[in-house]
Amino acid sequence: QVQLVESGGGLVQPGGSLRLSCAASRSVSGIFSMGWYRQVPGKQRELVATVTSGGTTDYADSVKGRFTISRDNPKNTAYLQMNSLKPEDTAVYYCKVVYFAGREYWGQGTQVTVSS
């Protein structure tokens, strides 16, 4: 059983920054990919950013140049640095990990609200 604990969400002004963290209960060495997804009530959950074990990253067009995904293996933690936040970034953000064995896990979600 793998547990993912997310933190770092909150309320921020437009143009501000937040850093989300996702701490795994097991080493990330066996993880094929880690990703962040977000969801707004009434809409489908959408990809924000992913990073593979080889370091390849992928970002949604809407966040390119503003968000950065990274991993800290000794701390079993992934991060999503979010800069230049916009009101349309408001959503619940979920961390997702996929292991080489094919198993998939989700974090509990953390609320990000961008508002004046």
C-alpha positions as CSV (number, residue, x, y, z in Angstrom):
1,Q,0.0,0.0,0.0
2,V,1.3,3.4,-1.0
3,Q,0.1,6.6,0.5
4,L,0.6,10.0,-1.0
5,V,0.2,13.0,1.2
6,E,-0.2,16.4,-0.5
7,S,0.4,19.8,1.0
8,G,1.1,23.4,0.0
9,G,-2.3,24.5,-1.3
10,G,-4.0,27.6,-0.2
11,L,-5.2,31.0,-1.2
12,V,-3.0,33.3,-3.2
13,Q,-3.3,36.5,-5.1
14,P,-3.1,36.5,-8.9
15,G,0.5,36.6,-10.0
16,G,1.6,34.9,-6.8
17,S,3.3,31.5,-6.3
18,L,2.7,28.3,-4.5
19,R,4.7,25.1,-4.2
20,L,2.8,21.8,-3.9
21,S,4.4,18.8,-2.4
22,C,3.5,15.1,-2.6
23,A,5.2,12.8,-0.1
24,A,5.1,9.1,-0.8
25,S,5.2,6.4,1.9
26,R,7.6,4.4,-0.3
27,S,10.6,5.2,-2.3
28,V,10.0,6.7,-5.7
29,S,12.7,4.6,-7.3
30,G,10.1,2.2,-8.6
31,I,7.9,4.9,-10.1
32,F,7.6,5.2,-13.8
33,S,6.0,8.6,-13.7
34,M,4.6,11.2,-11.4
35,G,2.1,13.7,-12.3
36,W,-0.2,16.5,-11.1
37,Y,-3.8,16.8,-12.2
38,R,-6.4,19.3,-11.3
39,Q,-10.2,19.3,-11.2
40,V,-12.8,22.0,-11.1
41,P,-16.4,21.1,-10.0
42,G,-18.4,20.1,-13.0
43,K,-15.4,19.5,-15.2
44,Q,-13.1,16.5,-16.0
45,R,-9.9,16.1,-14.2
46,E,-7.1,17.3,-16.4
47,L,-3.4,16.8,-16.7
48,V,-1.2,19.6,-15.4
49,A,2.3,18.1,-15.6
50,T,4.1,14.8,-15.5
51,V,7.7,13.6,-15.1
52,T,9.1,10.1,-16.0
53,S,11.8,8.2,-14.3
54,G,14.1,9.3,-17.2
55,G,13.4,12.9,-16.4
56,T,11.1,13.6,-19.4
57,T,8.6,16.3,-18.5
58,D,5.3,17.2,-20.1
59,Y,3.1,20.2,-19.3
60,A,-0.4,21.3,-20.3
61,D,-0.2,24.2,-22.7
62,S,-2.0,26.4,-20.2
63,V,0.8,26.1,-17.6
64,K,3.9,26.0,-19.8
65,G,6.5,28.5,-18.7
66,R,4.8,29.0,-15.3
67,F,4.8,25.6,-13.6
68,T,7.7,23.3,-12.9
69,I,7.5,19.7,-11.8
70,S,10.4,18.1,-9.9
71,R,11.3,15.1,-7.7
72,D,13.5,14.7,-4.6
73,N,14.1,11.0,-4.3
74,P,15.9,11.0,-0.9
75,K,12.8,12.6,0.5
76,N,10.3,10.5,-1.5
77,T,8.7,13.7,-2.6
78,A,7.5,15.4,-5.7
79,Y,6.9,19.1,-6.1
80,L,4.9,21.4,-8.3
81,Q,6.2,24.9,-8.3
82,M,3.5,27.2,-9.6
83,N,4.4,30.8,-10.5
84,S,2.4,33.6,-12.1
85,L,-0.8,32.1,-10.9
86,K,-4.0,33.0,-12.5
87,P,-7.6,32.8,-11.3
88,E,-8.2,30.1,-13.9
89,D,-5.6,27.9,-12.1
90,T,-8.1,27.6,-9.2
91,A,-8.8,23.9,-8.7
92,V,-8.2,20.9,-6.5
93,Y,-4.8,19.5,-7.4
94,Y,-4.1,15.8,-7.2
95,C,-0.7,14.0,-7.2
96,K,-0.6,10.7,-9.2
97,V,2.1,8.1,-9.3
98,V,2.5,5.1,-11.6
99,Y,4.9,2.3,-10.7
100,F,6.7,0.1,-13.2
101,A,4.6,-2.7,-11.9
102,G,1.6,-1.0,-13.3
103,R,0.0,0.1,-10.1
104,E,-1.4,3.6,-9.8
105,Y,-2.0,5.8,-6.7
106,W,-3.6,9.2,-6.1
107,G,-3.1,11.8,-3.4
108,Q,-6.0,13.1,-1.4
109,G,-6.0,16.5,-3.3
110,T,-5.2,20.0,-2.1
111,Q,-7.2,23.1,-2.9
112,V,-5.6,26.0,-4.7
113,T,-7.5,29.2,-4.9
114,V,-6.2,32.2,-6.9
115,S,-8.3,35.3,-6.1
116,S,-8.1,38.9,-5.1
